[in-house]
Amino acid sequence: KIYEAMDTLGLELIGLQLSIPKIGETYKRMFPGDPNMTNFHNWHEFEKIYPDSFSSMYQFWCRRSG
C-alpha cells in the first residue's frame, strides 16, 4: 500500500531505516542486488516470508520521481 500511495504521488524510495538491524541484514542476504534496500517489490516478497518484520517502527525517505 505504501508503494501505491508513493506511486500516485510521484515519489520514489531513497532510503529505509529499520528499528531492528537484523531485518536489514536478512534482507540484504536475500536481495544482494539491492544494497540500498529501496526495491518495494523485494520488500513485498520479504514480508510474505517474514510477516512480522514490520510490526516495529520504521522510517523511510522519498523524493519526487524524475
N, C-alpha and C positions, 0 to 999 in steps of 0.2 A: 504493500500500500504506500509506503514511503516513496518508492521508485515512481509509482504512478503520479503521485502528487508533485514530485520534483519535475517529472517529465512535462506535466501540464503547465507548470510554472516556468519551464525553460531553464531548469537548473541541472548542474552535474555535480556528482560527488567528488570532492577533492581530498577528503580525509575522514578518518573514523577513530575515535578514542573509546576503548572499552574499559570498563571498571575492573575486569578480571583479565589480566595479561595472558593467561593460559588460553583463552578463546582465540586471541590473535595468533598465538604460536601454532595452535591446531589448524587454524585457517590457512596459514602460510605453508604448512606441511601439505595440506590438501590441494592448495592452489598456488604452487610456486611461481606461476607466470603472472601473478597479481601481487607483487610485494607491497604495493601501497594500499592493498585491501579496499579497492574502490569499485569493484565489479558487483553490481546488485544481483545479477544472475547467480554468481558464485555464492553470495551471501544467502540467497534463497535456498540453494542446494544444501549449503551448510546447515541452515536452520531446520531443514527436513530431517537431517541426520541427528542434529543436536537441538531439539525443540526448546529446551530450557536455556539456551545460550543467551537469550536477550531478556531474561527475567530480571536482570540487574540493569542499572542505569548505563547509558552510553551517550556519547555526543558525536555528531557528525557535522562536517563543514561542507558547504557547497558554494557554487558561484554560477553566474549566468552562463549558459552554454554558448559556444561560438567564440 
